[in-house]
């Protein structure tokens, strides 16, 4: 790697570090600068370990980072792939990409860094054994040990106890393995292959969060206001109340299935997170809610809670604290040999900081930098981190702005990107831009060297950066390689633990002030403006010149029903022409063998049709679609996750799936579908042969509902659709007049969204019923299903349902089953997890007037898109119920 000037080593020293996002992005102006300088004076680190996005105690993170100025991180075992999505259709890997970005947004707020293991969230389970079998005990332990050794935390905090009181099996497992990792990280005989990059590390103490047993009331912070320590705190024996934060005081909700504290006699640290910070203008408690609100796909939004807030942490192992989390741990520069003078100088910078003239601090910061750089070159990890921090502090004090901006958000191999490299000095200091070095597509130095920056005038260097014709397409690094169901494959050890995608190109801006060097690193991005939401920033990606869009990944064909199979080829660059091929499984026939496409403009799409004939009998197999133009051949779609609260994410989705020929009949021909938090059930209904209309507010409010043989409400639709809630009586009148209404699962926790949601969830049907949460779900997708009412039309017309129809299900049977219902409802089937109580409330059926009403908590939103043949046959019976006698 070439260099511009001398002493620019920050990036090289941090090459193996997982570099957290800059803390000042949540803060601006003087608060950001003060925070940066204060943090330079603190050499302490804490790592929290949980199982999922949303398992973190946000206020503890805010307390440690914003309050104590510690290096703070949250290690989530998974990226949340197995959860539900309140925002849109993303499930599985795409949901994991979305939730990764939500966690990064949360960390920008509470000041922490984000890490992950390779484990994949495979859905709710109460079993540690099942979790271990999916994740791989040794693999997950190795990942935790790796992150601990990289980050060298003084204190590790487990989000859970590692006992059945945690409820979720993933929760239990994260604490069990986390406790093992606390010990193993310091043992050089454990995972010695890691020692090529890191050294053994043993944290000084292991703590755990003590969760409240009750959910705080809505409007008081709920889960979002997860309580954290205040600036002080005391360690005591467990209080008589069992160590639980008082309900409604911002403590984290225990959630259903989380029992009393399993270790009530462990010493407890009690601290207040509600202390107001006049520089930031908020308390840690308030910051925690802002941070938690980033978990939008999980419906974690809450109002900010103010005032005092108690948080309790239990001591588990190590050196028992007497007063606070870092009691007895030297978090000053004195912890580094020979760094005493550096600490004194930085302490002086802190004392003499001038809010109105922060540039006065720059000379002293530059005076301290060489000593830190020397320690960094000697291998001192804290010095490597502080070298980066001091450069950022210098830039903040000088009002220095750097940016590496591309002329587009997406490029194709063979393109040339135009980059604008901007340096803006907004101080009176004589800062010189020594050079800019680019690394990524091609290592090169920009054509600028030793240029004195004028006051408040942007200095822009334009660079043409060629992209190789063989440049790989962008893809989140954890999705690049094929992997098992429970764990990603990441061959590069240095990427394990990392949260964010890898930037395509990084620009290092090297500066000098009176010959003293410092550097700032920026990933390239695209900055644009949307008329409806203003400025936005997107990562720059490399994508194929065209893509293949499938309406679904899996398709079900009724026997003897050949039909068209349509795909869309979409141009991502102009002038693309070639052919598309559909590779079918044995027994299927596709015509033609290949179909041409020709696209002139970028963004243009063309539908390509094949006529598919299924085999004579039931049969399933894999298909694959490929498209070729010249020498370029692809077999993927390009999916952009576009939500406004995260940077847009680009993911390559394989253009392949499963074809199933199924004995399938349906009596409902026209179906109205009320989309909820978005799912892919409408496409499955179309595959059954139904005409599907997505019902909007006008149709629900005043349209002719009688034209529909059945109306289906999507997952959590009553939580997100005010028009649906308002139309409930119209829907019940539709049933009374002979229609069929199928209501899919809703989450009782959504009642906190608004009073109208709570009211709707209490009156979903023509007769009363309620539903549970984690204690009313079946997590084993192979759990036996017992027929309770063999004569029920839901099991007989038009398809005769047998045990075979419950085979091949994915992830779970269902969730949030009804736990109490009016006797007018029938429950045709029952299933439950092994060792758990019977749960017949997954399907409620009643005749109401001339029609039929069905509530079903079975996970059709997973089974139908997965192409489960039996799920199609059962759901066909549900929407046909009003046509049966």
HELIX and SHEET records of a PDB file:
HELIX    1   1 UNK A   10  UNK A   13  1                                   4    
HELIX    2   2 UNK A   23  UNK A   25  5                                   3    
HELIX    3   3 UNK A   29  UNK A   40  1                                  12    
HELIX    4   4 UNK A   58  UNK A   62  1                                   5    
HELIX    5   5 UNK A   63  UNK A   67  3                                   5    
HELIX    6   6 UNK A   92  UNK A  110  1                                  19    
HELIX    7   7 UNK A  128  UNK A  135  1                                   8    
HELIX    8   8 UNK A  137  UNK A  151  1                                  15    
HELIX    9   9 UNK A  164  UNK A  166  5                                   3    
HELIX   10  10 UNK A  169  UNK A  184  1                                  16    
HELIX   11  11 UNK A  192  UNK A  196  5                                   5    
HELIX   12  12 UNK A  222  UNK A  225  5                                   4    
HELIX   13  13 UNK A  284  UNK A  292  1                                   9    
HELIX   14  14 UNK A  296  UNK A  298  5                                   3    
HELIX   15  15 UNK A  333  UNK A  335  5                                   3    
HELIX   16  16 UNK A  340  UNK A  351  1                                  12    
HELIX   17  17 UNK A  358  UNK A  361  5                                   4    
HELIX   18  18 UNK A  362  UNK A  377  1                                  16    
HELIX   19  19 UNK A  381  UNK A  397  1                                  17    
HELIX   20  20 UNK A  477  UNK A  479  5                                   3    
HELIX   21  21 UNK A  493  UNK A  495  5                                   3    
HELIX   22  22 UNK A  681  UNK A  687  1                                   7    
HELIX   23  23 UNK A  697  UNK A  702  1                                   6    
HELIX   24  24 UNK A  705  UNK A  707  5                                   3    
HELIX   25  25 UNK A  717  UNK A  720  1                                   4    
HELIX   26  26 UNK A  722  UNK A  726  1                                   5    
HELIX   27  27 UNK A  728  UNK A  736  1                                   9    
HELIX   28  28 UNK A  748  UNK A  752  5                                   5    
HELIX   29  29 UNK A  755  UNK A  761  1                                   7    
HELIX   30  30 UNK A  793  UNK A  795  5                                   3    
HELIX   31  31 UNK A  803  UNK A  806  5                                   4    
HELIX   32  32 UNK A  860  UNK A  863  1                                   4    
HELIX   33  33 UNK A  869  UNK A  879  1                                  11    
HELIX   34  34 UNK A  881  UNK A  883  5                                   3    
SHEET    1   A 8 UNK A 113  UNK A 116  0                                        
SHEET    2   A 8 UNK A  71  UNK A  76  1                                        
SHEET    3   A 8 UNK A  45  UNK A  50  1                                        
SHEET    4   A 8 UNK A 155  UNK A 158  1                                        
SHEET    5   A 8 UNK A 205  UNK A 209  1                                        
SHEET    6   A 8 UNK A 310  UNK A 318 -1                                        
SHEET    7   A 8 UNK A 268  UNK A 272 -1                                        
SHEET    8   A 8 UNK A 234  UNK A 236 -1                                        
SHEET    1   B 2 UNK A 276  UNK A 277  0                                        
SHEET    2   B 2 UNK A 282  UNK A 283 -1                                        
SHEET    1   C 3 UNK A 400  UNK A 406  0                                        
SHEET    2   C 3 UNK A 416  UNK A 425 -1                                        
SHEET    3   C 3 UNK A 459  UNK A 466 -1                                        
SHEET    1   D 2 UNK A 410  UNK A 411  0                                        
SHEET    2   D 2 UNK A 541  UNK A 542  1                                        
SHEET    1   E 4 UNK A 444  UNK A 452  0                                        
SHEET    2   E 4 UNK A 431  UNK A 439 -1                                        
SHEET    3   E 4 UNK A 506  UNK A 513 -1                                        
SHEET    4   E 4 UNK A 516  UNK A 523 -1                                        
SHEET    1   F 2 UNK A 525  UNK A 530  0                                        
SHEET    2   F 2 UNK A 534  UNK A 539 -1                                        
SHEET    1   G 4 UNK A 546  UNK A 550  0                                        
SHEET    2   G 4 UNK A 563  UNK A 571 -1                                        
SHEET    3   G 4 UNK A 605  UNK A 613 -1                                        
SHEET    4   G 4 UNK A 589  UNK A 591 -1                                        
SHEET    1   H 5 UNK A 554  UNK A 558  0                                        
SHEET    2   H 5 UNK A 656  UNK A 662  1                                        
SHEET    3   H 5 UNK A 619  UNK A 629 -1                                        
SHEET    4   H 5 UNK A 576  UNK A 583 -1                                        
SHEET    5   H 5 UNK A 594  UNK A 599 -1                                        
SHEET    1   I 4 UNK A 554  UNK A 558  0                                        
SHEET    2   I 4 UNK A 656  UNK A 662  1                                        
SHEET    3   I 4 UNK A 619  UNK A 629 -1                                        
SHEET    4   I 4 UNK A 632  UNK A 634 -1                                        
SHEET    1   J 2 UNK A 636  UNK A 641  0                                        
SHEET    2   J 2 UNK A 649  UNK A 654 -1                                        
SHEET    1   K 6 UNK A 691  UNK A 694  0                                        
SHEET    2   K 6 UNK A 670  UNK A 674  1                                        
SHEET    3   K 6 UNK A 710  UNK A 713  1                                        
SHEET    4   K 6 UNK A 740  UNK A 743  1                                        
SHEET    5   K 6 UNK A 851  UNK A 856  1                                        
SHEET    6   K 6 UNK A 843  UNK A 848 -1                                        
SHEET    1   L 2 UNK A 769  UNK A 771  0                                        
SHEET    2   L 2 UNK A 818  UNK A 821 -1                                        
SHEET    1   M 2 UNK A 785  UNK A 787  0                                        
SHEET    2   M 2 UNK A 829  UNK A 831 -1                                        
END                                                                             
